[in-house]
Amino acid sequence: MIETILSSSNGVTLLGGGTVDADILAQTLKRAPKLVAADGAADTALDLGHVPDAVIGDFDSVSEVARARLPREILHHIAEQNSTDFEKCLSRVEAPIIFGVGFMGARIDHELAVYNSLIRNPHKCCIIVGKTDICIHAPRHLVLELEIGTRVSLFPFKPVTGTSTGLRWPIDDIPFAGGGLIGTSNEASATRVELTLHGDGMLLILPSEALPNLLDALDLDLG
């Protein structure tokens, strides 16, 4: 059983080693003030003036300088190599909402591994936030209020079907699957978009400016 390292009744921000926009991080921390750095992202946090509440990873990339500046009790070395640093963090954080910043825009293999971890942990409500896009493992049912024309992309990692209303191209009866049919570059044809999925394994990708709309749709209790 994996032991929880950090728990919050509000949101938690996970910081990664990809491209980090300081403004996006600052705005995310307003929503989710607890900060967890994935391994070497501890250096990034310190460089941007933030002291993480926890650093989790196999510690192959965090600098000795950062480790010396941080309290020993917040450093959590996880030696196993069967999971990425992102998944080490995700699996050890408990919160109603988790935001991932710094997990887009650098190495493609690292970014794909993040999305794979979202699929592997469907019980975690985690939104990956970037400058252009946001991404979440799609819940089984979601009603979004969006501007007409808003991009709504669905990317399956597993076989999954569903139904929709308010999309330009309805998804009803489409056999989505990784390596098969995907649903990128769909768009809202009405201000109310309803998605019902008949299983886990689908990523929902929206423009970053739709983050408030997604949060409203998730209707989270943030204590």
Buried (B, 14 or more C-beta within 10 A) or exposed (E): EEEEBBEBEBBBBBBBBBBBBEEBBEBBBEBBEBBBBBBBBBBBBBEEEBEBBBBBBBBEBBEEEBBEEBEEEBBBEBEEEEBBBBBBBBBBBBBBBBBBBBBBBBEEEBBEBBBBBBBBBBEBBBBBBBEEBBBBBBBBEBBBBBEEEBBBBBBBBEBBBBBBBBBBEBBEEBEBBBEEEBBEEBBBBEEEBBBBBEBBBBBBBBBBEBBEBBBEBBEBEEE
